[in-house]
Amino acid sequence: MTRIITMGAAQLGPIQRAHSRKDVVERMLILLRDAARHGVDCVVFPELALTTFFPRWYIEDQAELDCFYEREMPSAETKPLFDEAKRLKIGFYLGYAEMTIEDGKTRRFNTAILVDREGNIVGKYRKIHLPGHKEHEPWRAFQHLEKRYFEVGNLSWKTWRTMGGVFGMAICNDRRWPETYRIMGLQGVEMVLIGYNTPRHNPPSPEHDRLSEFHNQLVIQSGAYQNGTWVVSVAKCGVEEGCEMIGNSSIVAPTGEVIGQALTQDDELVIARCDLDLTRSFKDWVFNFERHREPDQYRMIVERKGAIPPA
Ligand code: CDT
C-alpha cells in the first residue's frame, strides 16, 4: 500500500529590511506556481518568512519593533498567498511573528500555521524553544533576541489529520531537541514541518560555525528515524543584512535518509514524493512505542530542567 503526498520545500533566500511583505509574497507566489506545475500537494515556507530576521537587532522603539509582527492572518498583504494556494489546491506551512491580544494583554509569539488544500487554517504552533538572549549584548557581531521579542509558545506540539496524513509542526531551534519530535511521535505524526533561520555564526561558540550544516542534518535525520516520520525542514538563508544564514533545506524520509536537498542559498523549490506508509515499519517494529517505551524510567525528563552531575 502507498499513500503518496508530494511535498515542496520552498526555501527563501535573504529578505532585506527594505523588502516589503508584498515583495516577499510575490516571491512565494512564484515558488507556489512552480510547485503546482510539478504536482505538489503541500509546500513548506520558512520561519518568520514575511520579513527579515529582526531578532538580530536590539530595537528599543516598540512601534518600530511592532512593524515586524502580523496582527491578523491572512492580512491584506498575505491574502494573495492564501487565495493562490487555494486556487492551485496546495496546502502550506507558513512561519510569521504573531501579535495577538489575549485576556486584554498583548502577546507576541514566533508562530507557524498549517493551511490545507482548501485554504483552511487547520493548525497553529507557537515556538517553544526560543534561543538566544533577553538583554542587549553589544559584544556580539549581531544579536539573537528571540527571548526578548517572543513569549514561550503555549500550545505544546499537536498533530493534525489533514491532507491524507498526520501532520505536526515545529520551528527552527525546536529541531535540535529530541522532545519536540517525540511529543509529536506519541501522537502518531507522519510528517513534521519545520521552518528555520540559522545564522552560520553563533557568537558564544564560534568553533561550531564550521559544523552548522552538519548539525542541521544530524538533528532532522535522527528526529525522523527515531520517530518513524517524514521531516520537511526549510530555511530562509543567504546573506541577510550582512548576516549569513545556512540553506540546506531538506526532505528526510522515516529511514533517516535525505531524499531532497537545496543546492543554493536563494529562493529554491525542492520536491519529493513522500509515501506516508513508509512510516509503518518504523512505527510497528523498532520504534513501536507501545511495546518498547518505558515511561516510568523517563520521569527525570519532565521533573528536572538543568543537568545536575553527581557530587
Ligand atoms: N531561529 C533560530 O531558532 N535559530 C537558532 C539559532 C541558534 S543560535 C542562537 C537555531 O537553532 O538554528
py3Dmol code that shows the C-alpha trace and the ligand (Angstrom):
import py3Dmol

protein = """\
ATOM      1  CA  MET A   1       0.000   0.000   0.000  1.00  0.00           C
ATOM      2  CA  THR A   2       1.228   3.512  -0.640  1.00  0.00           C
ATOM      3  CA  ARG A   3      -0.050   6.897   0.467  1.00  0.00           C
ATOM      4  CA  ILE A   4       1.927   9.386  -1.586  1.00  0.00           C
ATOM      5  CA  ILE A   5       1.946  13.103  -0.805  1.00  0.00           C
ATOM      6  CA  THR A   6       4.140  15.322  -2.942  1.00  0.00           C
ATOM      7  CA  MET A   7       5.915  17.830  -0.704  1.00  0.00           C
ATOM      8  CA  GLY A   8       7.695  21.036  -1.670  1.00  0.00           C
ATOM      9  CA  ALA A   9      10.394  22.646   0.486  1.00  0.00           C
ATOM     10  CA  ALA A  10      10.028  26.310  -0.553  1.00  0.00           C
ATOM     11  CA  GLN A  11      13.332  27.761   0.574  1.00  0.00           C
ATOM     12  CA  LEU A  12      13.646  31.550   0.591  1.00  0.00           C
ATOM     13  CA  GLY A  13      16.834  33.494   0.000  1.00  0.00           C
ATOM     14  CA  PRO A  14      17.543  36.612   2.035  1.00  0.00           C
ATOM     15  CA  ILE A  15      14.864  39.170   2.853  1.00  0.00           C
ATOM     16  CA  GLN A  16      16.393  42.588   3.496  1.00  0.00           C
ATOM     17  CA  ARG A  17      14.815  45.113   5.818  1.00  0.00           C
ATOM     18  CA  ALA A  18      13.766  47.298   2.883  1.00  0.00           C
ATOM     19  CA  HIS A  19      11.748  44.438   1.346  1.00  0.00           C
ATOM     20  CA  SER A  20       8.013  44.747   1.896  1.00  0.00           C
ATOM     21  CA  ARG A  21       5.631  41.884   2.661  1.00  0.00           C
ATOM     22  CA  LYS A  22       4.261  42.399  -0.845  1.00  0.00           C
ATOM     23  CA  ASP A  23       7.755  41.753  -2.312  1.00  0.00           C
ATOM     24  CA  VAL A  24       8.070  38.565  -0.262  1.00  0.00           C
ATOM     25  CA  VAL A  25       4.595  37.275  -1.111  1.00  0.00           C
ATOM     26  CA  GLU A  26       5.366  37.780  -4.805  1.00  0.00           C
ATOM     27  CA  ARG A  27       8.439  35.556  -4.403  1.00  0.00           C
ATOM     28  CA  MET A  28       6.315  32.971  -2.578  1.00  0.00           C
ATOM     29  CA  LEU A  29       3.755  33.003  -5.384  1.00  0.00           C
ATOM     30  CA  ILE A  30       6.495  32.168  -7.893  1.00  0.00           C
ATOM     31  CA  LEU A  31       7.503  29.153  -5.778  1.00  0.00           C
ATOM     32  CA  LEU A  32       3.857  28.152  -5.334  1.00  0.00           C
ATOM     33  CA  ARG A  33       3.145  28.215  -9.089  1.00  0.00           C
ATOM     34  CA  ASP A  34       6.310  26.250  -9.773  1.00  0.00           C
ATOM     35  CA  ALA A  35       5.121  23.737  -7.153  1.00  0.00           C
ATOM     36  CA  ALA A  36       1.743  23.461  -8.884  1.00  0.00           C
ATOM     37  CA  ARG A  37       3.425  22.736 -12.229  1.00  0.00           C
ATOM     38  CA  HIS A  38       5.137  19.757 -10.558  1.00  0.00           C
ATOM     39  CA  GLY A  39       2.034  18.356  -8.890  1.00  0.00           C
ATOM     40  CA  VAL A  40       2.999  19.386  -5.358  1.00  0.00           C
ATOM     41  CA  ASP A  41       0.296  18.913  -2.683  1.00  0.00           C
ATOM     42  CA  CYS A  42       1.835  20.926   0.154  1.00  0.00           C
ATOM     43  CA  VAL A  43       4.704  23.438   0.432  1.00  0.00           C
ATOM     44  CA  VAL A  44       6.701  24.481   3.466  1.00  0.00           C
ATOM     45  CA  PHE A  45       7.906  28.080   3.783  1.00  0.00           C
ATOM     46  CA  PRO A  46      10.490  29.122   6.420  1.00  0.00           C
ATOM     47  CA  GLU A  47      10.267  30.524   9.960  1.00  0.00           C
ATOM     48  CA  LEU A  48       9.425  34.277  10.147  1.00  0.00           C
ATOM     49  CA  ALA A  49       9.027  34.094   6.389  1.00  0.00           C
ATOM     50  CA  LEU A  50       7.483  37.509   5.758  1.00  0.00           C
ATOM     51  CA  THR A  51      10.271  39.802   6.973  1.00  0.00           C
ATOM     52  CA  THR A  52      13.974  39.945   7.597  1.00  0.00           C
ATOM     53  CA  PHE A  53      15.138  38.033  10.715  1.00  0.00           C
ATOM     54  CA  PHE A  54      14.679  41.018  13.039  1.00  0.00           C
ATOM     55  CA  PRO A  55      15.885  39.384  16.338  1.00  0.00           C
ATOM     56  CA  ARG A  56      19.395  40.178  15.068  1.00  0.00           C
ATOM     57  CA  TRP A  57      18.826  43.802  16.147  1.00  0.00           C
ATOM     58  CA  TYR A  58      18.269  45.386  19.537  1.00  0.00           C
ATOM     59  CA  ILE A  59      15.294  47.630  18.785  1.00  0.00           C
ATOM     60  CA  GLU A  60      14.231  49.919  21.623  1.00  0.00           C
ATOM     61  CA  ASP A  61      11.367  51.694  19.876  1.00  0.00           C
ATOM     62  CA  GLN A  62       8.328  49.426  20.409  1.00  0.00           C
ATOM     63  CA  ALA A  63       6.452  50.899  17.435  1.00  0.00           C
ATOM     64  CA  GLU A  64       9.417  50.180  15.152  1.00  0.00           C
ATOM     65  CA  LEU A  65       9.641  46.627  16.503  1.00  0.00           C
ATOM     66  CA  ASP A  66       5.915  46.011  16.163  1.00  0.00           C
ATOM     67  CA  CYS A  67       6.145  46.557  12.384  1.00  0.00           C
ATOM     68  CA  PHE A  68       7.627  43.058  12.133  1.00  0.00           C
ATOM     69  CA  TYR A  69       4.567  41.304  13.644  1.00  0.00           C
ATOM     70  CA  GLU A  70       1.295  40.206  11.997  1.00  0.00           C
ATOM     71  CA  ARG A  71      -1.883  41.277  13.739  1.00  0.00           C
ATOM     72  CA  GLU A  72      -4.110  39.112  11.536  1.00  0.00           C
ATOM     73  CA  MET A  73      -3.667  36.092   9.302  1.00  0.00           C
ATOM     74  CA  PRO A  74      -4.404  36.345   6.484  1.00  0.00           C
ATOM     75  CA  SER A  75      -3.892  40.082   6.224  1.00  0.00           C
ATOM     76  CA  ALA A  76      -4.373  42.251   3.145  1.00  0.00           C
ATOM     77  CA  GLU A  77      -0.716  41.578   2.241  1.00  0.00           C
ATOM     78  CA  THR A  78      -0.803  37.798   2.782  1.00  0.00           C
ATOM     79  CA  LYS A  79      -4.254  37.089   1.352  1.00  0.00           C
ATOM     80  CA  PRO A  80      -2.905  36.694  -2.221  1.00  0.00           C
ATOM     81  CA  LEU A  81      -0.841  33.741  -0.961  1.00  0.00           C
ATOM     82  CA  PHE A  82      -3.900  32.093   0.616  1.00  0.00           C
ATOM     83  CA  ASP A  83      -6.024  32.755  -2.490  1.00  0.00           C
ATOM     84  CA  GLU A  84      -3.461  31.383  -4.920  1.00  0.00           C
ATOM     85  CA  ALA A  85      -2.713  28.303  -2.806  1.00  0.00           C
ATOM     86  CA  LYS A  86      -6.438  27.557  -2.603  1.00  0.00           C
ATOM     87  CA  ARG A  87      -6.840  28.038  -6.354  1.00  0.00           C
ATOM     88  CA  LEU A  88      -3.918  25.687  -7.007  1.00  0.00           C
ATOM     89  CA  LYS A  89      -5.133  23.250  -4.299  1.00  0.00           C
ATOM     90  CA  ILE A  90      -1.803  23.358  -2.452  1.00  0.00           C
ATOM     91  CA  GLY A  91      -1.562  23.256   1.332  1.00  0.00           C
ATOM     92  CA  PHE A  92       1.192  25.194   3.100  1.00  0.00           C
ATOM     93  CA  TYR A  93       3.159  25.854   6.302  1.00  0.00           C
ATOM     94  CA  LEU A  94       3.961  29.493   6.963  1.00  0.00           C
ATOM     95  CA  GLY A  95       6.070  30.956   9.777  1.00  0.00           C
ATOM     96  CA  TYR A  96       5.485  34.525  10.971  1.00  0.00           C
ATOM     97  CA  ALA A  97       5.750  36.805  14.007  1.00  0.00           C
ATOM     98  CA  GLU A  98       2.326  36.854  15.667  1.00  0.00           C
ATOM     99  CA  MET A  99       0.923  39.687  17.761  1.00  0.00           C
ATOM    100  CA  THR A 100      -2.341  38.932  19.464  1.00  0.00           C
ATOM    101  CA  ILE A 101      -4.457  40.187  22.329  1.00  0.00           C
ATOM    102  CA  GLU A 102      -5.417  37.518  24.866  1.00  0.00           C
ATOM    103  CA  ASP A 103      -7.304  38.404  28.072  1.00  0.00           C
ATOM    104  CA  GLY A 104      -6.688  42.090  27.373  1.00  0.00           C
ATOM    105  CA  LYS A 105      -2.906  41.553  27.191  1.00  0.00           C
ATOM    106  CA  THR A 106      -0.718  41.970  24.094  1.00  0.00           C
ATOM    107  CA  ARG A 107       1.232  38.809  23.403  1.00  0.00           C
ATOM    108  CA  ARG A 108       3.910  38.081  20.830  1.00  0.00           C
ATOM    109  CA  PHE A 109       4.820  34.625  19.552  1.00  0.00           C
ATOM    110  CA  ASN A 110       7.043  33.079  16.879  1.00  0.00           C
ATOM    111  CA  THR A 111       4.271  31.172  15.114  1.00  0.00           C
ATOM    112  CA  ALA A 112       3.614  28.745  12.258  1.00  0.00           C
ATOM    113  CA  ILE A 113       0.301  27.794  10.705  1.00  0.00           C
ATOM    114  CA  LEU A 114      -0.747  24.842   8.588  1.00  0.00           C
ATOM    115  CA  VAL A 115      -3.212  25.550   5.796  1.00  0.00           C
ATOM    116  CA  ASP A 116      -4.943  22.684   3.998  1.00  0.00           C
ATOM    117  CA  ARG A 117      -5.515  22.353   0.248  1.00  0.00           C
ATOM    118  CA  GLU A 118      -8.914  24.015   0.568  1.00  0.00           C
ATOM    119  CA  GLY A 119      -7.421  27.142   2.151  1.00  0.00           C
ATOM    120  CA  ASN A 120      -8.474  26.424   5.759  1.00  0.00           C
ATOM    121  CA  ILE A 121      -6.063  27.110   8.627  1.00  0.00           C
ATOM    122  CA  VAL A 122      -6.097  23.680  10.263  1.00  0.00           C
ATOM    123  CA  GLY A 123      -3.271  24.061  12.760  1.00  0.00           C
ATOM    124  CA  LYS A 124      -1.239  26.606  14.688  1.00  0.00           C
ATOM    125  CA  TYR A 125       2.036  26.151  16.576  1.00  0.00           C
ATOM    126  CA  ARG A 126       3.918  28.700  18.699  1.00  0.00           C
ATOM    127  CA  LYS A 127       7.672  28.181  19.052  1.00  0.00           C
ATOM    128  CA  ILE A 128       8.675  26.705  22.402  1.00  0.00           C
ATOM    129  CA  HIS A 129      12.486  26.581  22.311  1.00  0.00           C
ATOM    130  CA  LEU A 130      13.433  30.250  21.975  1.00  0.00           C
ATOM    131  CA  PRO A 131      17.210  30.545  21.521  1.00  0.00           C
ATOM    132  CA  GLY A 132      19.467  33.498  22.195  1.00  0.00           C
ATOM    133  CA  HIS A 133      19.203  36.052  24.986  1.00  0.00           C
ATOM    134  CA  LYS A 134      16.918  38.679  26.524  1.00  0.00           C
ATOM    135  CA  GLU A 135      19.179  41.679  27.052  1.00  0.00           C
ATOM    136  CA  HIS A 136      21.293  43.701  24.635  1.00  0.00           C
ATOM    137  CA  GLU A 137      24.753  42.123  24.328  1.00  0.00           C
ATOM    138  CA  PRO A 138      26.790  44.650  22.319  1.00  0.00           C
ATOM    139  CA  TRP A 139      29.898  42.414  22.206  1.00  0.00           C
ATOM    140  CA  ARG A 140      28.119  40.153  19.694  1.00  0.00           C
ATOM    141  CA  ALA A 141      28.586  40.689  15.955  1.00  0.00           C
ATOM    142  CA  PHE A 142      24.770  40.585  15.870  1.00  0.00           C
ATOM    143  CA  GLN A 143      22.064  39.929  18.429  1.00  0.00           C
ATOM    144  CA  HIS A 144      19.760  36.926  18.779  1.00  0.00           C
ATOM    145  CA  LEU A 145      16.924  38.427  20.820  1.00  0.00           C
ATOM    146  CA  GLU A 146      14.192  35.824  20.425  1.00  0.00           C
ATOM    147  CA  LYS A 147      13.936  35.534  24.217  1.00  0.00           C
ATOM    148  CA  ARG A 148      13.156  39.271  24.330  1.00  0.00           C
ATOM    149  CA  TYR A 149      10.794  39.546  21.402  1.00  0.00           C
ATOM    150  CA  PHE A 150       8.676  36.395  21.879  1.00  0.00           C
ATOM    151  CA  GLU A 151       6.962  34.526  24.688  1.00  0.00           C
ATOM    152  CA  VAL A 152       7.430  30.767  25.002  1.00  0.00           C
ATOM    153  CA  GLY A 153       4.726  29.099  22.938  1.00  0.00           C
ATOM    154  CA  ASN A 154       1.674  27.938  24.887  1.00  0.00           C
ATOM    155  CA  LEU A 155       0.197  25.370  22.513  1.00  0.00           C
ATOM    156  CA  SER A 156       2.667  22.474  23.044  1.00  0.00           C
ATOM    157  CA  TRP A 157       3.140  20.300  19.927  1.00  0.00           C
ATOM    158  CA  LYS A 158      -0.030  18.956  18.411  1.00  0.00           C
ATOM    159  CA  THR A 159      -0.715  16.831  15.363  1.00  0.00           C
ATOM    160  CA  TRP A 160      -3.497  17.233  12.832  1.00  0.00           C
ATOM    161  CA  ARG A 161      -5.141  14.737  10.492  1.00  0.00           C
ATOM    162  CA  THR A 162      -5.121  16.551   7.152  1.00  0.00           C
ATOM    163  CA  MET A 163      -4.068  16.097   3.517  1.00  0.00           C
ATOM    164  CA  GLY A 164      -4.283  12.308   3.902  1.00  0.00           C
ATOM    165  CA  GLY A 165      -1.806  12.057   6.799  1.00  0.00           C
ATOM    166  CA  VAL A 166      -0.932  13.071  10.359  1.00  0.00           C
ATOM    167  CA  PHE A 167       0.953  16.381  10.329  1.00  0.00           C
ATOM    168  CA  GLY A 168       2.902  18.235  13.030  1.00  0.00           C
ATOM    169  CA  MET A 169       4.898  21.467  13.181  1.00  0.00           C
ATOM    170  CA  ALA A 170       7.990  22.832  14.892  1.00  0.00           C
ATOM    171  CA  ILE A 171      10.106  25.957  14.410  1.00  0.00           C
ATOM    172  CA  CYS A 172      13.866  26.271  13.965  1.00  0.00           C
ATOM    173  CA  ASN A 173      15.647  25.728  17.309  1.00  0.00           C
ATOM    174  CA  ASP A 174      12.959  23.156  18.259  1.00  0.00           C
ATOM    175  CA  ARG A 175      14.524  20.823  15.696  1.00  0.00           C
ATOM    176  CA  ARG A 176      17.621  20.415  17.862  1.00  0.00           C
ATOM    177  CA  TRP A 177      15.633  18.968  20.799  1.00  0.00           C
ATOM    178  CA  PRO A 178      14.506  15.307  20.807  1.00  0.00           C
ATOM    179  CA  GLU A 179      11.454  16.141  22.955  1.00  0.00           C
ATOM    180  CA  THR A 180       9.999  18.082  20.020  1.00  0.00           C
ATOM    181  CA  TYR A 181       9.774  15.068  17.752  1.00  0.00           C
ATOM    182  CA  ARG A 182       8.880  12.587  20.495  1.00  0.00           C
ATOM    183  CA  ILE A 183       5.828  14.534  21.653  1.00  0.00           C
ATOM    184  CA  MET A 184       4.564  14.515  18.076  1.00  0.00           C
ATOM    185  CA  GLY A 185       5.702  10.897  17.665  1.00  0.00           C
ATOM    186  CA  LEU A 186       3.463   9.989  20.598  1.00  0.00           C
ATOM    187  CA  GLN A 187       0.575  11.473  18.609  1.00  0.00           C
ATOM    188  CA  GLY A 188       1.376   9.334  15.572  1.00  0.00           C
ATOM    189  CA  VAL A 189       2.988  12.057  13.466  1.00  0.00           C
ATOM    190  CA  GLU A 190       3.837  11.068   9.893  1.00  0.00           C
ATOM    191  CA  MET A 191       5.037  14.422   8.527  1.00  0.00           C
ATOM    192  CA  VAL A 192       6.850  17.060  10.610  1.00  0.00           C
ATOM    193  CA  LEU A 193       7.130  20.513   9.032  1.00  0.00           C
ATOM    194  CA  ILE A 194       9.867  22.886  10.211  1.00  0.00           C
ATOM    195  CA  GLY A 195      10.940  26.375   9.119  1.00  0.00           C
ATOM    196  CA  TYR A 196      14.236  27.928  10.219  1.00  0.00           C
ATOM    197  CA  ASN A 197      16.624  30.918  10.172  1.00  0.00           C
ATOM    198  CA  THR A 198      20.050  29.686  11.255  1.00  0.00           C
ATOM    199  CA  PRO A 199      22.916  32.167  11.275  1.00  0.00           C
ATOM    200  CA  ARG A 200      26.154  30.350  10.450  1.00  0.00           C
ATOM    201  CA  HIS A 201      27.998  32.308  13.133  1.00  0.00           C
ATOM    202  CA  ASN A 202      26.961  31.738  16.737  1.00  0.00           C
ATOM    203  CA  PRO A 203      28.817  34.423  18.718  1.00  0.00           C
ATOM    204  CA  PRO A 204      29.166  32.461  22.013  1.00  0.00           C
ATOM    205  CA  SER A 205      30.548  29.342  20.285  1.00  0.00           C
ATOM    206  CA  PRO A 206      32.280  30.333  17.016  1.00  0.00           C
ATOM    207  CA  GLU A 207      34.103  26.981  16.986  1.00  0.00           C
ATOM    208  CA  HIS A 208      30.769  25.418  15.940  1.00  0.00           C
ATOM    209  CA  ASP A 209      30.360  27.639  12.876  1.00  0.00           C
ATOM    210  CA  ARG A 210      32.008  25.153  10.501  1.00  0.00           C
ATOM    211  CA  LEU A 211      29.590  22.456  11.724  1.00  0.00           C
ATOM    212  CA  SER A 212      26.354  24.371  11.054  1.00  0.00           C
ATOM    213  CA  GLU A 213      25.103  22.259   8.147  1.00  0.00           C
ATOM    214  CA  PHE A 214      26.263  19.029   9.800  1.00  0.00           C
ATOM    215  CA  HIS A 215      24.328  19.763  12.989  1.00  0.00           C
ATOM    216  CA  ASN A 216      21.272  20.710  10.953  1.00  0.00           C
ATOM    217  CA  GLN A 217      21.389  17.358   9.166  1.00  0.00           C
ATOM    218  CA  LEU A 218      22.158  15.415  12.326  1.00  0.00           C
ATOM    219  CA  VAL A 219      19.078  16.571  14.211  1.00  0.00           C
ATOM    220  CA  ILE A 220      16.484  16.321  11.470  1.00  0.00           C
ATOM    221  CA  GLN A 221      17.690  12.921  10.277  1.00  0.00           C
ATOM    222  CA  SER A 222      17.722  11.473  13.791  1.00  0.00           C
ATOM    223  CA  GLY A 223      14.342  13.057  14.628  1.00  0.00           C
ATOM    224  CA  ALA A 224      12.833  11.449  11.534  1.00  0.00           C
ATOM    225  CA  TYR A 225      14.277   7.978  12.105  1.00  0.00           C
ATOM    226  CA  GLN A 226      13.686   7.800  15.859  1.00  0.00           C
ATOM    227  CA  ASN A 227      10.021   8.636  15.413  1.00  0.00           C
ATOM    228  CA  GLY A 228       9.328   6.925  12.096  1.00  0.00           C
ATOM    229  CA  THR A 229       8.259  10.157  10.432  1.00  0.00           C
ATOM    230  CA  TRP A 230       8.952  12.289   7.400  1.00  0.00           C
ATOM    231  CA  VAL A 231      10.553  15.685   8.079  1.00  0.00           C
ATOM    232  CA  VAL A 232      10.474  18.658   5.710  1.00  0.00           C
ATOM    233  CA  SER A 233      12.775  21.362   7.061  1.00  0.00           C
ATOM    234  CA  VAL A 234      13.093  24.679   5.227  1.00  0.00           C
ATOM    235  CA  ALA A 235      15.492  27.618   5.511  1.00  0.00           C
ATOM    236  CA  LYS A 236      15.433  31.307   4.990  1.00  0.00           C
ATOM    237  CA  CYS A 237      19.045  31.722   4.060  1.00  0.00           C
ATOM    238  CA  GLY A 238      21.838  33.585   2.364  1.00  0.00           C
ATOM    239  CA  VAL A 239      23.277  36.916   3.417  1.00  0.00           C
ATOM    240  CA  GLU A 240      20.551  38.954   5.102  1.00  0.00           C
ATOM    241  CA  GLU A 241      21.625  42.417   6.248  1.00  0.00           C
ATOM    242  CA  GLY A 242      25.249  41.250   6.375  1.00  0.00           C
ATOM    243  CA  CYS A 243      24.483  38.069   8.353  1.00  0.00           C
ATOM    244  CA  GLU A 244      24.885  34.720   6.598  1.00  0.00           C
ATOM    245  CA  MET A 245      22.276  32.045   7.294  1.00  0.00           C
ATOM    246  CA  ILE A 246      22.600  28.426   6.204  1.00  0.00           C
ATOM    247  CA  GLY A 247      20.479  26.837   3.479  1.00  0.00           C
ATOM    248  CA  ASN A 248      20.362  23.025   3.211  1.00  0.00           C
ATOM    249  CA  SER A 249      16.560  22.811   3.211  1.00  0.00           C
ATOM    250  CA  SER A 250      15.845  19.095   3.276  1.00  0.00           C
ATOM    251  CA  ILE A 251      13.226  16.427   2.887  1.00  0.00           C
ATOM    252  CA  VAL A 252      14.042  13.458   5.126  1.00  0.00           C
ATOM    253  CA  ALA A 253      12.426  10.016   4.974  1.00  0.00           C
ATOM    254  CA  PRO A 254      11.495   7.906   8.035  1.00  0.00           C
ATOM    255  CA  THR A 255      14.565   5.828   7.135  1.00  0.00           C
ATOM    256  CA  GLY A 256      16.640   8.834   8.210  1.00  0.00           C
ATOM    257  CA  GLU A 257      17.813   9.376   4.643  1.00  0.00           C
ATOM    258  CA  VAL A 258      17.795  12.794   2.986  1.00  0.00           C
ATOM    259  CA  ILE A 259      15.912  12.375  -0.289  1.00  0.00           C
ATOM    260  CA  GLY A 260      15.906  16.002  -1.436  1.00  0.00           C
ATOM    261  CA  GLN A 261      18.065  18.971  -0.558  1.00  0.00           C
ATOM    262  CA  ALA A 262      18.501  22.576  -1.701  1.00  0.00           C
ATOM    263  CA  LEU A 263      21.704  23.421  -3.541  1.00  0.00           C
ATOM    264  CA  THR A 264      21.568  27.229  -3.292  1.00  0.00           C
ATOM    265  CA  GLN A 265      21.169  29.858  -0.599  1.00  0.00           C
ATOM    266  CA  ASP A 266      18.378  31.521  -2.545  1.00  0.00           C
ATOM    267  CA  ASP A 267      14.717  31.018  -3.450  1.00  0.00           C
ATOM    268  CA  GLU A 268      14.586  27.347  -4.429  1.00  0.00           C
ATOM    269  CA  LEU A 269      11.940  24.643  -4.542  1.00  0.00           C
ATOM    270  CA  VAL A 270      12.876  21.083  -3.557  1.00  0.00           C
ATOM    271  CA  ILE A 271      10.288  18.441  -4.354  1.00  0.00           C
ATOM    272  CA  ALA A 272       9.836  14.848  -3.187  1.00  0.00           C
ATOM    273  CA  ARG A 273       7.113  12.244  -3.403  1.00  0.00           C
ATOM    274  CA  CYS A 274       6.652  11.033   0.163  1.00  0.00           C
ATOM    275  CA  ASP A 275       4.954   7.728   0.923  1.00  0.00           C
ATOM    276  CA  LEU A 276       3.332   8.156   4.325  1.00  0.00           C
ATOM    277  CA  ASP A 277       3.117   4.368   4.648  1.00  0.00           C
ATOM    278  CA  LEU A 278       6.917   4.251   4.753  1.00  0.00           C
ATOM    279  CA  THR A 279       6.460   5.302   8.395  1.00  0.00           C
ATOM    280  CA  ARG A 280       4.763   1.979   9.207  1.00  0.00           C
ATOM    281  CA  SER A 281       7.702  -0.400   9.505  1.00  0.00           C
ATOM    282  CA  PHE A 282       9.423   2.012  11.924  1.00  0.00           C
ATOM    283  CA  LYS A 283       6.317   2.699  13.991  1.00  0.00           C
ATOM    284  CA  ASP A 284       5.382  -1.013  14.083  1.00  0.00           C
ATOM    285  CA  TRP A 285       8.794  -2.504  14.860  1.00  0.00           C
ATOM    286  CA  VAL A 286      11.988  -0.854  16.077  1.00  0.00           C
ATOM    287  CA  PHE A 287      10.145   2.246  17.379  1.00  0.00           C
ATOM    288  CA  ASN A 288       6.900   0.594  18.415  1.00  0.00           C
ATOM    289  CA  PHE A 289       6.363   2.947  21.354  1.00  0.00           C
ATOM    290  CA  GLU A 290       3.551   0.937  22.950  1.00  0.00           C
ATOM    291  CA  ARG A 291       5.686  -2.179  23.045  1.00  0.00           C
ATOM    292  CA  HIS A 292       9.150  -0.809  23.845  1.00  0.00           C
ATOM    293  CA  ARG A 293       8.995   2.564  25.637  1.00  0.00           C
ATOM    294  CA  GLU A 294       9.465   2.633  29.431  1.00  0.00           C
ATOM    295  CA  PRO A 295       7.965   5.971  30.544  1.00  0.00           C
ATOM    296  CA  ASP A 296       8.370   5.183  34.270  1.00  0.00           C
ATOM    297  CA  GLN A 297      12.117   5.276  33.728  1.00  0.00           C
ATOM    298  CA  TYR A 298      11.954   8.646  31.932  1.00  0.00           C
ATOM    299  CA  ARG A 299      10.476  10.727  34.790  1.00  0.00           C
ATOM    300  CA  MET A 300      13.562  12.901  35.134  1.00  0.00           C
ATOM    301  CA  ILE A 301      12.925  14.323  31.676  1.00  0.00           C
ATOM    302  CA  VAL A 302       9.891  16.244  32.942  1.00  0.00           C
ATOM    303  CA  GLU A 303      10.882  16.615  36.596  1.00  0.00           C
ATOM    304  CA  ARG A 304      14.332  18.163  36.085  1.00  0.00           C
ATOM    305  CA  LYS A 305      15.228  21.118  33.858  1.00  0.00           C
ATOM    306  CA  GLY A 306      19.009  21.547  34.077  1.00  0.00           C
ATOM    307  CA  ALA A 307      21.676  18.846  34.398  1.00  0.00           C
ATOM    308  CA  ILE A 308      22.879  18.003  37.940  1.00  0.00           C
ATOM    309  CA  PRO A 309      26.062  15.889  37.748  1.00  0.00           C
ATOM    310  CA  PRO A 310      26.912  13.547  40.659  1.00  0.00           C
ATOM    311  CA  ALA A 311      28.694  15.139  43.651  1.00  0.00           C
TER     312      ALA A 311
END
"""
ligand_1 = """\
12
CDT
N 15.840 30.914 14.620
C 16.507 30.051 15.404
O 15.909 29.430 16.283
N 17.828 29.935 15.187
C 18.674 29.134 16.024
C 19.997 29.751 16.165
C 20.707 29.161 17.304
S 22.000 30.114 17.868
C 21.321 31.277 18.890
C 18.823 27.702 15.537
O 18.725 26.798 16.365
O 19.080 27.461 14.358
"""
view = py3Dmol.view(width=600, height=400)
view.addModel(protein, "pdb")
view.setStyle({"model": 0}, {"cartoon": {"style": "trace"}})
view.addModel(ligand_1, "xyz")
view.setStyle({"model": 1}, {"stick": {}})
view.zoomTo()
view.show()
